[in-house]
Structure formats: C-alpha cells, structure tokens
Amino acid sequence: MKILANDGIDAAGKKLLEDAGFEVDTNHIPQEELAEKLQAYDAITVRSATKVRQALLDVCPNIKAIGRGGVGMDNIDVDYARSKGIAVINTPAASSLSVGELVFAHLLNGVRFLYDSNRKMPVEGNTNFAGLKKAYAKGVELRGKTLGVVGFGRIGRETAKVALGLGMDVIYTDLFDGPTSLSLTFTGGVQADLPVKQVAFEEVLKQSDFITLHVPFLDKPAIGKEEFTLLKDGVGLVNAARGGVIDELELIKALDSGKVSFAALDVFDNEPTPRQEILSHSRISLTPHIGAATNEAQERIGIELATLLIDALKK
C-alpha cells in the first residue's frame, strides 16, 4: 500500500510506516494536481496546507485513510470522508506543548517590546540608542498577571501550565466543565497541583491582562467588534489557533486606539497572504504559522500519525 505524506512527515514516523510494509512518498503534489495523482495512493497525510474536500474524495475512491499531522481538521471534510468508510485520524496531543511555548515566546516578546526593538535596533541603534532605550523602558512582568485562556483543550491546558510555572493566575472559558487545578511536574520529579478557574467567556474578556485563544474558527470571530469593547484597557492578545478567530480589522482599530497594548499572531485570515496592515503594524508580534514547528513536536506527530495509520490500514 502507498501513502502520500503530502505535507511531509518526520523521519521517525516514515520509518515506522516503512517497517510496517508501507511505501511512503514525501514528494509534495500541488493541490490542483491531487485529483489526478492521488489515484496512485491508498492513504494521504496532510498538515494544514493540503485540503481534502468532498470533491477530491469523490474522484479518489481508492483512499482508505486520511491522517492529519496536528490538531484541527478544518482542511478535511471529516464527516463526509467517514461516511464513505474512510478512516480520518489526527494527532491532538503531540504538538500541544510546542504551541503553548510559542504563545509565551510571543507574550514575553510583547511585554518587553522585542517585536519592535528587533525591527528598529538594526536601523536606529547606532544613532538613536538613548531614544530607543527610553521608548522600551516601560515593560511589565508576567508574574502576578492574569492569563485568560479561551478554549481549554489540550493546547489550552499546556499553555496554562506554562503560565502557572511563571507565577501567573489562570482563568479560562470552555463549552464544557473543566478542571479546578492542573498538575505541573518540575525538574527532579517534583509535582504541584496549582489552581485554575473556569469563568464565563465575558468574564475572561473583562478580567484578563492577557488572552490566548485555542478554539476552532466557527461562523464568526470569537473576538470581534462587540468583544473588543469588553476587554480590559491595555490587554495583550495572542492567536495561535486559527486565522479569523480574532477580527483582524477590529484588532487594528483596537491597537491604534490603545485598547489593546499589543497582539501576537501565528495564524492569519488570508494565509498564505496575510494583510499588509497586519504585517507592518508596529504593535503586532508575528510568526508564520509555526505553532507545532519544533523538532520534538514533529517527531511526536510523525510517530503518533504512523502508529494510527498502521492500525487503520491493517484492519
């Protein structure tokens, strides 16, 4: 059986599949050529780039399994695929810590203005050093501040653990009842249960010093025009979930007015061509959708994906 890893797969996962007797092709096939070339494969693995929609599945009756290396499956018509007897699998746990750490890379970046100083120091550092020093002199510490987590699944909880480890208070909102504490494991095997508090979505908006979103995109932004009015003045926002979860045009207004002190975006409305107003804004920290892009996460994803595929295809 042949598997197309169209958006790549870690070497450890590829080896597992090959040792199990599968042929794995890691050569990327452009989206517009998939309908024709996918005929030669029995399964496909994707990340976020490749789309596996109903129209593609209708012309590829040979496909027995679809694997998503990551959490969200917005790029796959999951229900339709399963209605045709196709196994659809993902790896929800493998990249959670990597995303959580990226959120805090952005938060630490934001509270100390690194996103802007790294732009201006190469240009003005040797002519306006004192001016830049003054401009970035009003940083704040994260310890003792409140992090609001919107969506308390695996990624939301891993992000909360990083916050707790830094001495932050954590409140969260979710559609389902969640925990009142999280267990942290420190160096040497020391464990501690630290409190988290579930509150209504509006309370997260009103009480949080910083907000991080970990929800799928639904029919409208989680934080849009109305929600921006509820935010605490000077809040910092991080979106490492899905483009569109924050209304980008309203975000620009809130940044320009000072309602939001800074924002951090790893995902965008118009990927792979984000709005220029977003890319050039002086108070937005930017990364190109790399939440799961650590060596450790990709190895975990590859191994988990391979294990699940082997189980699905050998049934």
GUTI-996019 format. One record per residue: residue in three letters; x, y, z of N, C-alpha, C in turn. Coordinates in steps of 0.2 Angstrom, whole numbers, padded with zeros to 4 digits, always signed. Example, Ala and Ser with C-alpha at 12.3 -4.5 7.8 and 13.67 -1.06 7.14 Angstrom:
2
ala+0066-0028+0039+0062-0022+0039+0066-0016+0039
ser+0064-0011+0035+0068-0005+0036+0064+0000+0039
***
This chain:
315
met+0004-0006+0000+0000+0000+0000+0004+0006+0000
lys+0002+0011-0003+0006+0018-0004+0003+0023+0000
ile+0007+0027+0003+0004+0033+0007+0008+0039+0005
leu+0004+0044+0003+0007+0051+0001+0007+0055+0007
ala+0013+0057+0010+0014+0062+0015+0015+0068+0012
asn+0009+0071+0010+0009+0077+0005+0012+0083+0008
asp+0012+0084+0015+0015+0090+0018+0021+0088+0023
gly+0023+0082+0021+0029+0079+0025+0027+0075+0031
ile+0032+0071+0033+0032+0068+0039+0038+0067+0042
asp+0039+0067+0049+0045+0066+0052+0049+0059+0050
ala+0055+0059+0050+0059+0053+0048+0057+0047+0052
ala+0056+0048+0059+0054+0043+0063+0047+0040+0061
gly+0043+0044+0060+0036+0041+0058+0036+0038+0051
lys+0040+0040+0046+0041+0037+0040+0044+0030+0041
lys+0049+0030+0045+0052+0023+0046+0047+0018+0049
leu+0043+0020+0054+0038+0016+0056+0034+0013+0051
leu+0031+0017+0047+0027+0015+0041+0031+0011+0036
glu+0037+0012+0035+0040+0008+0030+0042+0001+0033
asp+0044+0001+0040+0045-0005+0043+0038-0010+0044
ala+0033-0006+0043+0026-0010+0043+0024-0012+0036
gly+0028-0011+0031+0027-0013+0025+0024-0008+0020
phe+0023-0002+0022+0020+0003+0018+0025+0007+0014
glu+0024+0009+0008+0028+0013+0004+0026+0021+0005
val+0030+0025+0007+0029+0032+0009+0032+0037+0004
asp+0028+0041+0001+0030+0046-0004+0030+0053-0001
thr+0035+0056+0000+0035+0063+0003+0036+0068-0002
asn+0035+0067-0008+0036+0072-0013+0029+0076-0013
his+0029+0082-0013+0023+0086-0012+0020+0087-0019
ile+0013+0086-0019+0009+0086-0025+0005+0093-0024
pro+0005+0097-0029+0001+0103-0028-0006+0102-0028
gln-0010+0106-0025-0017+0105-0023-0021+0103-0030
glu-0019+0107-0035-0023+0107-0041-0021+0100-0045
glu-0016+0097-0043-0014+0090-0047-0017+0084-0043
leu-0019+0085-0037-0021+0080-0032-0026+0075-0035
ala-0031+0078-0038-0037+0074-0041-0034+0068-0045
glu-0029+0070-0049-0026+0065-0054-0021+0061-0051
lys-0017+0064-0047-0011+0060-0045-0012+0056-0038
leu-0017+0058-0035-0019+0054-0029-0022+0047-0030
gln-0024+0046-0036-0026+0039-0038-0021+0034-0037
ala-0015+0036-0037-0010+0030-0036-0008+0029-0029
tyr-0012+0031-0024-0011+0030-0017-0017+0028-0013
asp-0016+0024-0008-0021+0021-0003-0023+0026+0003
ala-0018+0030+0004-0019+0035+0010-0015+0041+0009
ile-0017+0047+0012-0014+0053+0012-0013+0056+0019
thr-0007+0059+0020-0007+0063+0027-0005+0070+0025
val-0008+0075+0029-0008+0082+0027-0006+0085+0034
arg-0004+0092+0033-0004+0096+0039-0010+0101+0038
ser-0008+0108+0038-0013+0112+0037-0014+0115+0029
ala-0008+0114+0025-0008+0116+0019-0013+0113+0014
thr-0013+0106+0014-0016+0102+0009-0024+0102+0011
lys-0028+0103+0006-0036+0102+0008-0038+0096+0005
val-0042+0092+0009-0045+0086+0007-0053+0087+0007
arg-0056+0089+0002-0063+0091+0002-0067+0085-0002
gln-0073+0086-0001-0078+0081-0004-0076+0080-0012
ala-0075+0085-0015-0074+0085-0022-0068+0080-0024
leu-0063+0081-0020-0057+0077-0021-0058+0070-0019
leu-0062+0068-0014-0063+0062-0011-0068+0058-0017
asp-0072+0062-0020-0077+0059-0025-0073+0056-0031
val-0068+0059-0032-0064+0056-0038-0058+0052-0036
cys-0057+0050-0029-0052+0046-0027-0055+0040-0022
pro-0059+0036-0025-0062+0031-0021-0057+0026-0018
asn-0051+0026-0020-0045+0022-0018-0043+0024-0011
ile-0044+0030-0009-0042+0032-0002-0045+0029+0003
lys-0041+0026+0008-0044+0022+0013-0043+0026+0020
ala-0038+0030+0020-0037+0034+0026-0034+0041+0025
ile-0036+0045+0029-0033+0052+0029-0030+0054+0036
gly-0024+0056+0036-0020+0057+0043-0019+0065+0043
arg-0020+0068+0048-0019+0075+0049-0013+0076+0055
gly-0008+0078+0053-0002+0079+0057-0003+0085+0061
gly-0007+0085+0067-0009+0091+0071-0015+0090+0074
val-0018+0096+0076-0025+0095+0080-0031+0096+0075
gly-0031+0103+0073-0038+0104+0069-0038+0101+0063
met-0044+0099+0061-0045+0096+0054-0050+0100+0050
asp-0049+0107+0050-0053+0111+0046-0052+0110+0039
asn-0046+0108+0037-0045+0107+0030-0047+0100+0027
ile-0051+0096+0031-0053+0090+0029-0061+0090+0030
asp-0064+0087+0025-0071+0086+0026-0072+0079+0029
val-0072+0080+0036-0071+0074+0040-0077+0070+0040
asp-0083+0073+0041-0089+0069+0041-0091+0065+0035
tyr-0089+0069+0029-0090+0066+0023-0086+0060+0021
ala-0079+0061+0023-0075+0055+0022-0077+0049+0026
arg-0079+0050+0033-0080+0045+0037-0087+0041+0034
ser-0091+0045+0031-0097+0042+0028-0096+0038+0023
lys-0090+0039+0020-0088+0034+0014-0084+0028+0017
gly-0083+0028+0023-0079+0022+0026-0072+0024+0026
ile-0070+0030+0025-0063+0032+0026-0061+0034+0033
ala-0055+0031+0035-0053+0032+0042-0050+0039+0042
val-0052+0044+0047-0049+0050+0047-0046+0051+0054
ile-0039+0052+0054-0036+0052+0061-0032+0059+0062
asn-0031+0061+0068-0026+0067+0069-0022+0065+0075
thr-0018+0070+0077-0013+0069+0082-0014+0075+0087
pro-0019+0075+0091-0021+0081+0095-0016+0082+0101
ala-0013+0077+0103-0008+0079+0109-0001+0081+0108
ala+0001+0079+0102+0008+0079+0100+0011+0086+0100
ser+0008+0091+0098+0011+0097+0097+0008+0102+0102
ser+0005+0100+0108+0002+0105+0112+0007+0109+0116
leu+0012+0106+0118+0017+0110+0122+0021+0115+0118
ser+0022+0113+0111+0026+0117+0107+0021+0124+0106
val+0015+0123+0105+0011+0129+0104+0011+0133+0110
gly+0010+0130+0116+0010+0133+0122+0016+0137+0123
glu+0022+0135+0122+0028+0138+0122+0029+0144+0117
leu+0026+0143+0111+0026+0149+0106+0022+0154+0109
val+0016+0153+0112+0012+0158+0115+0016+0162+0120
phe+0020+0159+0124+0024+0163+0129+0030+0166+0126
ala+0032+0163+0120+0038+0167+0117+0035+0174+0115
his+0029+0174+0112+0025+0180+0110+0024+0184+0116
leu+0021+0182+0121+0020+0186+0127+0026+0189+0130
leu+0031+0185+0131+0037+0188+0133+0040+0194+0128
asn+0039+0192+0122+0041+0197+0117+0037+0203+0118
gly+0031+0202+0119+0026+0208+0119+0027+0213+0125
val+0028+0210+0131+0028+0214+0137+0035+0218+0137
arg+0040+0216+0133+0046+0219+0133+0048+0222+0126
phe+0043+0223+0122+0043+0226+0116+0048+0224+0111
leu+0050+0217+0112+0055+0214+0107+0053+0214+0100
tyr+0047+0213+0098+0045+0213+0092+0046+0220+0088
asp+0046+0225+0092+0048+0232+0089+0055+0234+0089
ser+0058+0232+0095+0065+0234+0096+0069+0230+0091
asn+0067+0224+0089+0071+0220+0084+0071+0223+0077
arg+0065+0227+0076+0065+0230+0069+0069+0236+0069
lys+0069+0240+0075+0072+0247+0075+0079+0247+0077
met+0082+0242+0081+0089+0242+0083+0093+0242+0077
pro+0092+0238+0072+0097+0237+0066+0097+0244+0062
val+0092+0248+0063+0091+0254+0059+0093+0260+0063
glu+0091+0260+0069+0092+0266+0073+0097+0265+0079
gly+0099+0259+0080+0103+0258+0086+0109+0262+0087
asn+0113+0263+0082+0119+0267+0082+0118+0274+0082
thr+0112+0277+0081+0111+0284+0080+0106+0286+0085
asn+0102+0282+0088+0096+0284+0092+0096+0279+0098
phe+0101+0277+0101+0101+0272+0106+0097+0274+0112
ala+0099+0280+0114+0095+0283+0120+0088+0284+0119
gly+0086+0286+0113+0079+0286+0112+0075+0280+0112
leu+0078+0275+0109+0075+0268+0109+0075+0265+0116
lys+0080+0266+0120+0081+0264+0127+0075+0267+0131
lys+0073+0273+0130+0068+0277+0133+0061+0274+0131
ala+0061+0273+0124+0054+0270+0121+0052+0263+0124
tyr+0057+0259+0126+0056+0252+0128+0057+0252+0135
ala+0056+0257+0139+0058+0257+0146+0052+0255+0151
lys+0046+0254+0148+0040+0253+0152+0038+0246+0151
gly+0042+0241+0151+0040+0234+0151+0036+0232+0157
val+0033+0226+0157+0030+0224+0163+0032+0216+0164
glu+0031+0214+0170+0032+0207+0171+0026+0203+0170
leu+0026+0196+0169+0020+0192+0168+0018+0189+0175
arg+0023+0188+0180+0021+0186+0186+0016+0190+0190
gly+0011+0187+0192+0006+0190+0196+0000+0193+0191
lys+0001+0192+0185-0004+0195+0180-0009+0189+0179
thr-0015+0191+0176-0020+0186+0174-0020+0184+0167
leu-0019+0177+0165-0020+0175+0159-0027+0172+0158
gly-0030+0174+0153-0037+0171+0151-0036+0167+0145
val-0038+0160+0146-0037+0155+0140-0044+0154+0138
val-0045+0155+0131-0051+0154+0128-0051+0147+0124
gly-0054+0142+0127-0053+0135+0124-0048+0131+0129
phe-0051+0127+0132-0047+0123+0137-0046+0116+0136
gly-0044+0115+0129-0042+0108+0127-0035+0107+0129
arg-0032+0102+0125-0025+0100+0126-0020+0106+0126
ile-0021+0110+0121-0017+0116+0120-0018+0121+0125
gly-0024+0122+0126-0026+0127+0131-0023+0126+0138
arg-0023+0119+0140-0021+0117+0146-0013+0117+0146
glu-0010+0115+0141-0002+0116+0141+0000+0123+0142
thr-0004+0127+0138-0002+0135+0139-0003+0137+0146
ala-0008+0135+0149-0010+0137+0156-0004+0134+0160
lys-0002+0129+0159+0004+0126+0163+0010+0130+0163
val+0011+0133+0157+0017+0137+0156+0016+0144+0161
ala+0010+0146+0160+0008+0152+0164+0009+0151+0171
leu+0006+0145+0174+0007+0144+0181+0014+0143+0183
gly+0018+0140+0179+0025+0140+0181+0029+0146+0181
leu+0026+0151+0178+0029+0158+0178+0026+0162+0184
gly+0021+0159+0187+0018+0163+0193+0012+0167+0191
met+0009+0166+0185+0003+0169+0183-0003+0166+0186
asp-0009+0170+0187-0015+0167+0188-0019+0165+0182
val-0022+0160+0182-0026+0157+0175-0033+0157+0176
ile-0037+0160+0172-0044+0159+0171-0045+0157+0164
tyr-0051+0153+0163-0052+0150+0157-0059+0150+0156
thr-0061+0149+0149-0068+0148+0147-0068+0142+0142
asp-0073+0138+0143-0074+0132+0138-0081+0130+0138
leu-0083+0127+0133-0090+0124+0132-0092+0119+0137
phe-0087+0116+0139-0088+0110+0144-0085+0112+0151
asp-0087+0108+0156-0084+0109+0163-0077+0107+0163
gly-0073+0111+0166-0066+0109+0166-0063+0108+0173
pro-0057+0107+0173-0053+0106+0180-0053+0112+0184
thr-0052+0111+0191-0051+0117+0195-0043+0118+0197
ser-0039+0113+0194-0032+0113+0195-0028+0110+0190
leu-0022+0111+0189-0018+0107+0184-0012+0105+0188
ser-0009+0099+0186-0003+0096+0189+0003+0098+0185
leu+0008+0101+0188+0014+0103+0185+0020+0098+0188
thr+0024+0096+0183+0030+0092+0185+0036+0096+0184
phe+0040+0097+0189+0046+0101+0188+0052+0096+0188
thr+0058+0099+0187+0064+0096+0187+0065+0092+0194
gly+0067+0086+0193+0068+0081+0199+0062+0078+0201
gly+0057+0078+0197+0051+0074+0198+0046+0078+0203
val+0047+0084+0205+0043+0087+0210+0036+0089+0206
gln+0031+0088+0209+0024+0089+0207+0020+0094+0211
ala+0016+0098+0208+0012+0103+0211+0006+0103+0208
asp+0000+0103+0211-0006+0105+0209-0008+0112+0210
leu-0009+0116+0204-0010+0123+0205-0017+0125+0202
pro-0020+0130+0205-0027+0131+0204-0028+0135+0197
val-0033+0133+0194-0036+0137+0188-0043+0138+0189
lys-0046+0143+0186-0053+0145+0187-0057+0145+0181
gln-0063+0142+0180-0067+0142+0174-0072+0148+0176
val-0073+0152+0171-0077+0158+0171-0081+0158+0164
ala-0086+0162+0164-0089+0164+0158-0085+0167+0153
phe-0086+0167+0147-0082+0170+0141-0081+0177+0143
glu-0087+0181+0144-0087+0188+0145-0082+0190+0151
glu-0082+0186+0156-0078+0187+0162-0070+0186+0160
val-0069+0182+0156-0062+0181+0153-0060+0188+0149
leu-0065+0190+0145-0063+0196+0142-0062+0202+0147
lys-0066+0202+0152-0066+0208+0156-0060+0208+0161
gln-0058+0202+0164-0053+0201+0169-0046+0200+0167
ser-0045+0198+0161-0038+0196+0159-0034+0201+0157
asp-0027+0201+0159-0022+0205+0157-0019+0203+0150
phe-0020+0197+0149-0018+0194+0143-0023+0188+0141
ile-0024+0187+0134-0029+0182+0132-0025+0178+0127
thr-0026+0172+0127-0024+0167+0122-0029+0163+0120
leu-0030+0162+0113-0036+0159+0110-0034+0152+0108
his-0038+0147+0109-0036+0140+0107-0043+0136+0105
val-0046+0139+0100-0053+0137+0098-0053+0136+0090
pro-0057+0132+0088-0058+0132+0080-0062+0138+0078
phe-0061+0140+0071-0065+0145+0069-0072+0142+0067
leu-0077+0146+0070-0084+0144+0069-0087+0149+0063
asp-0093+0152+0065-0096+0156+0059-0094+0163+0060
lys-0091+0165+0066-0089+0172+0067-0083+0172+0071
pro-0079+0178+0071-0074+0178+0076-0076+0178+0083
ala-0071+0174+0087-0073+0174+0094-0072+0181+0098
ile-0067+0185+0095-0066+0192+0097-0067+0196+0091
gly-0073+0199+0091-0075+0204+0086-0076+0211+0089
lys-0080+0215+0085-0082+0222+0087-0085+0222+0094
glu-0090+0218+0096-0093+0219+0102-0088+0217+0108
glu-0084+0211+0107-0080+0208+0112-0074+0213+0113
phe-0072+0217+0108-0066+0222+0110-0069+0227+0115
thr-0075+0229+0115-0077+0234+0120-0077+0231+0127
leu-0077+0225+0128-0077+0222+0135-0070+0221+0137
leu-0065+0221+0133-0058+0220+0135-0056+0225+0140
lys-0051+0222+0145-0048+0227+0149-0043+0232+0145
asp-0043+0238+0147-0039+0243+0143-0031+0240+0144
gly-0028+0240+0138-0021+0238+0138-0019+0231+0138
val-0025+0227+0137-0024+0220+0136-0019+0217+0131
gly-0016+0212+0131-0012+0209+0126-0016+0203+0123
leu-0016+0202+0117-0020+0196+0114-0015+0192+0110
val-0016+0185+0110-0012+0180+0106-0017+0176+0103
asn-0016+0175+0096-0019+0170+0092-0014+0165+0089
ala-0014+0159+0092-0010+0154+0089-0015+0148+0087
ala-0021+0150+0086-0026+0144+0085-0028+0144+0077
arg-0032+0149+0075-0035+0149+0068-0035+0156+0066
gly-0034+0157+0059-0035+0164+0056-0042+0165+0057
gly-0044+0171+0059-0051+0173+0059-0054+0173+0066
val-0051+0169+0071-0053+0169+0077-0054+0176+0081
ile-0049+0180+0079-0049+0187+0080-0051+0191+0074
asp-0055+0196+0074-0057+0200+0069-0051+0205+0068
glu-0047+0204+0062-0041+0207+0061-0042+0215+0060
leu-0047+0217+0057-0048+0224+0056-0050+0227+0062
glu-0054+0224+0066-0056+0227+0073-0050+0227+0077
leu-0045+0222+0076-0039+0222+0080-0035+0228+0079
ile-0034+0230+0072-0030+0235+0071-0033+0242+0074
lys-0040+0243+0074-0043+0248+0077-0041+0249+0084
ala-0042+0243+0088-0040+0242+0095-0033+0244+0097
leu-0029+0242+0092-0021+0243+0093-0020+0250+0092
asp-0023+0253+0087-0022+0260+0086-0025+0265+0091
ser-0030+0263+0095-0033+0267+0100-0030+0266+0107
gly-0026+0260+0107-0023+0259+0114-0027+0254+0118
lys-0033+0252+0116-0037+0247+0119-0033+0241+0120
val-0030+0239+0115-0025+0233+0115-0018+0235+0115
ser-0014+0233+0120-0007+0236+0120-0003+0233+0115
phe-0004+0226+0114+0000+0223+0108-0004+0216+0107
ala-0003+0214+0101-0006+0207+0099+0000+0203+0096
ala-0001+0197+0096+0003+0192+0093-0001+0187+0089
leu+0002+0186+0083-0002+0182+0078+0003+0177+0075
asp+0001+0170+0076+0004+0165+0072+0000+0162+0066
val-0006+0165+0066-0011+0162+0061-0015+0169+0058
phe-0017+0168+0052-0020+0174+0049-0026+0173+0044
asp-0030+0178+0043-0036+0177+0039-0034+0174+0032
asn-0029+0177+0029-0028+0176+0022-0022+0172+0021
glu-0021+0167+0025-0015+0163+0023-0015+0160+0017
pro-0010+0160+0013-0003+0162+0015-0001+0169+0013
thr-0006+0173+0012-0005+0180+0010-0009+0185+0015
pro-0006+0186+0021-0009+0190+0026-0009+0197+0024
arg-0014+0201+0027-0015+0208+0026-0009+0212+0027
gln-0007+0216+0023-0001+0220+0024-0002+0225+0030
glu-0008+0227+0032-0009+0231+0038-0007+0227+0044
ile-0008+0221+0044-0006+0217+0050+0001+0216+0050
leu+0004+0214+0044+0012+0213+0044+0016+0219+0045
ser+0013+0225+0044+0018+0231+0045+0016+0234+0052
his+0011+0232+0055+0009+0236+0061+0014+0235+0067
ser+0016+0241+0070+0021+0242+0074+0020+0238+0081
arg+0014+0236+0082+0012+0233+0089+0010+0226+0088
ile+0012+0223+0083+0010+0216+0082+0016+0211+0081
ser+0017+0206+0085+0022+0201+0085+0020+0196+0080
leu+0024+0194+0076+0022+0190+0070+0026+0183+0069
thr+0023+0178+0068+0026+0171+0066+0022+0168+0061
pro+0025+0164+0056+0021+0162+0050+0019+0155+0051
his+0014+0154+0056+0010+0148+0057+0015+0142+0059
ile+0019+0143+0065+0024+0139+0066+0023+0136+0073
gly+0016+0136+0076+0015+0133+0082+0017+0126+0084
ala+0017+0122+0079+0019+0115+0080+0026+0113+0077
ala+0029+0119+0075+0035+0118+0071+0042+0117+0076
thr+0042+0112+0080+0048+0111+0084+0050+0104+0082
asn+0056+0103+0083+0059+0096+0081+0055+0091+0085
glu+0054+0092+0092+0051+0087+0096+0044+0086+0094
ala+0040+0091+0093+0033+0090+0091+0033+0086+0085
gln+0037+0088+0080+0036+0085+0073+0038+0077+0074
glu+0043+0075+0078+0044+0068+0079+0038+0065+0083
arg+0035+0068+0088+0030+0065+0091+0024+0064+0086
ile+0023+0070+0082+0017+0069+0077+0018+0064+0072
gly+0025+0063+0070+0026+0058+0065+0025+0051+0068
ile+0027+0050+0074+0026+0043+0077+0019+0042+0078
glu+0015+0046+0081+0008+0045+0083+0004+0044+0076
leu+0006+0048+0071+0002+0048+0065+0003+0041+0062
ala+0010+0039+0062+0012+0032+0059+0008+0027+0062
thr+0008+0027+0069+0005+0022+0073-0002+0021+0072
leu-0006+0027+0071-0013+0027+0070-0014+0025+0063
leu-0010+0026+0058-0011+0024+0051-0010+0017+0050
ile-0005+0014+0053-0004+0007+0053-0010+0003+0056
asp-0013+0006+0061-0019+0002+0064-0025+0003+0060
ala-0026+0009+0057-0032+0010+0052-0031+0006+0046
leu-0025+0005+0043-0025+0002+0036-0024-0005+0037
lys-0022-0008+0043-0021-0015+0043-0028-0019+0046
lys-0033-0015+0047-0039-0018+0050-0042-0022+0045
***
